[in-house]
Amino acid sequence: MAQTLRRLVSAGRLQARVGEHLLLEWSALTLVRHPAHPLLPRIWALRKNVSAYDALTEALGCALLTADARLARAPGTTCPVTVVAS
């Protein structure tokens, strides 16, 4: 996140004060990071149809919310997929 904001500010696509504000907001989020290593076999099995994030969704036992109807039809996933209006 920090690198992306830095790049946008350096390119003049984002004001520095806005970048700083976004970085502070992001750092205040209570994010949980999950290691990818245990998911690698499933990530590889799903590689033709979906992303690594879908393997994590399955592992967590969560429903996947997406605006991508094509993703909802992708074969191979075992998690419920809900398409939301974009």
N, C-alpha and C positions, 0 to 999 in steps of 0.2 A: 504494500500500500504506500509506504513512504517513498519508494523508488518511483512509482507511478505519479504521485503528486509532485515529486521533485522534477520529473521529466516534463510534466504539463506546465509547471511554473517556468522552467528554463526555456520552454518553447514559446512562452508568451500566451499559452492557451488558458491559463488560470492565474488569477491574481495571487500573489504570495500570501496575503492575509487570508484569503479563502482557503488556500492549500493548508496553511497552518491550522485554521479552524477545523477543517475536515480531518486532519491528522489527530488533533486533540479529541474530536468526537469519536473517531475510530478507536483510539487508545482507551477510551472510557467504556467501550463495549465489553461485555463479559463473554468473550468468545472461548470456545473449547476447541482445542486442536486435537486431531486424531492422527496417529501415525499411519502412514500408508503401507508400511511393510506387511502387516498381517492381511491386508486386502489385495496384495499383488496377484495372487492366483485368480481371484474373481475379477479384478480389473482387466487382466489379460483375457479371461473368458468372454468378457463383455465388449472387448475392444472394437469389434466390427460395427456395433450398433449404438453404443452409448459411451459416456465419459466415465472417468474414475469416480466422479461424484456420485454416480448412480450405485456403484459398488458400496460406497459408504452409506448411502441411504438404506440399502438392503441390510447391511451389517447392523445398523442402528435400529432396524425394525420400524422405520418411519415411512410415511407416505411421501411421495415426491410431488411437489406442486410445480407446475410448469405452464408457460404460455405456448409451448411448442407441441402442437397436436401430433406432429410426426414422432416426437419422442414418446408420447403416450402409446403409440402403436408399435414401437420398436420391440422386436422379439428378444427374449432372453431374460428380461428383468423379472424379479420375483416380488418386488415391492408394488403396492398400489400406486397408481399414477392418476393425479387429478389435474385436468387442464383448466386453468383459470383464464378469464378474458384478459386480453392484452390491451 
